[in-house]
Amino acid sequence: MQAVRIHEHGDAGIVQYESVPEPKPKIDEVLVQVKAAAMNHLDLWVRRGIPGTPLPMILGSDGSGVITQVGDDVTQFQVGDNVCIQPLIYCGHCRFCSRGQENYCDTIGFLGETQNGTYCEYIAVPERNVRLKPEHISFEEAAAFPLTSQTAYAMLIHRSKIEPGETVLVWGANSGVGTMAIQIAKTIGCRVIATGSTEKKRIHAAAIGAD
């Protein structure tokens, strides 16, 4: 299969488009044919050099696609399912995972940083790392959703514990996380104040729900 991969850290010139072996899913994994992948700042940080990143590395944290193969222990999905890919890699049984705090997992990792990511034709991930794609959104929209929405959700719901009627300030509202934060806060029923460095950005923030 074809993939976007780095063999060293550096500027954009070190990124390579090359042939790599197609992954084989383990018994608890699904193989996803990637239909769309999204870019994040994490991809830039990995390329430039995050300590501990194994090389070579296929970049990309976010993606969506169609399941083409399932491991013997997979029970919730089947071949042909359209799915979003969850980029957070966690063990599922440490003291944090056992109480629903997977983002604090003792062995936390991310697709495209600690193991091969979504900039490829096929990716094998644990069953718990995929969710069914809603029919009303495209593969491209589904791919743009996971990492930024999880970050915004964790900040607003888990840490800040926002409630209906409260006022939420979203600083830098046109970033990926900011865009999701506006929509999550509005869904909860909050008043949202958003900042933007240009009139165009402020208009966009208002269009997606900022007050």
C-alpha positions, -999 to +999 in steps of 0.1 A: +000+000+000+010+037-003+017+058+028+031+092+039+060+084+062+090+100+078+124+084+085+139+113+103+128+146+119+130+179+100+112+202+077+085+193+051+112+180+027+118+149+048+082+136+043+081+107+018+052+091-001+062+054-005+051+018-006+049+000+027+035-035+037-002-036+043-009-042+081-024-074+093-050-070+121-045-088+154-074-109+169-088-078+186-083-054+157-101-042+126-085-034+093-098-001+079-095+011+043-088+048+049-112+070+029-101+103+044-075+116+068-072+149+085-042+171+095-035+183+130-007+203+146+004+171+161+015+160+127+038+190+125+052+184+160+059+147+152+076+157+119+098+183+136+107+159+164+088+148+195+112+129+218+105+091+218+087+089+185+098+057+168+110+059+132+100+054+105+065+066+113+034+069+091+019+103+101-017+111+108-039+109+139-074+113+124-092+093+098-123+075+086-130+046+063-145+012+057-137-020+076-123-046+053-112-073+078-119-081+114-100-101+140-114-133+155-122-116+188-140-086+173-177-086+182-190-051+176-181-044+140-182-062+107-168-060+072-184-031+053-190-009+083-182+028+078-162+041+108-144+070+124-110+063+138-103+072+174-067+084+176-060+078+214-042+046+221-048+032+257-045-001+275-081-004+287-073-019+321-049+004+341-062+024+371-072+053+349-088+034+321-108+014+346-125+046+357-131+061+323-100+084+322-083+068+292-066+101+284-045+096+316-036+060+307-003+047+320+007+037+284-011+065+265-002+070+229-015+085+197-018+072+161+008+090+141+030+096+171+036+063+190+024+040+163+017+042+126-011+067+117-038+073+091-018+088+062-020+054+044-044+032+024-050+007+053-047+009+090-051-018+117-065-005+150-081-021+181-118-026+179-122+000+207-106+026+184-134+028+159-169+042+160-197+039+134-197+069+111-231+088+112-247+084+078-254+121+075-217+132+075-191+125+049-159+106+053-140+139+052-161+154+079-158+123+100-120+124+096-118+160+108-137+153+140-119+129+165-088+145+179-100+181+181-134+172+195-120+149+222-096+176+233-124+202+235-148+178+252-123+168+278-116+205+286-152+216+287-170+186+301-145+167+322-123+195+336-145+227+335-178+208+340-197+235+321-234+238+327-263+253+307-266+291+311-229+296+319-206+318+298-177+302+280-148+321+265-132+303+235-098+319+228-086+314+192-119+302+181-110+292+146-085+265+155-097+229+153-102+227+190-117+262+192-142+253+165-153+222+183-154+240+217-179+265+204-202+238+191-200+217+222-206+246+246-236+257+225-250+222+225-248+222+263-267+255+264-239+280+272-234+315+261-202+315+240-178+344+236-152+338+209-120+356+199-106+359+164-077+378+150-095+389+118-131+399+109-133+368+087-125+345+116-150+363+139-177+359+112-169+322+110-171+318+148-205+334+148-217+312+120-210+281+140-227+293+171-206+319+190-227+347+205 
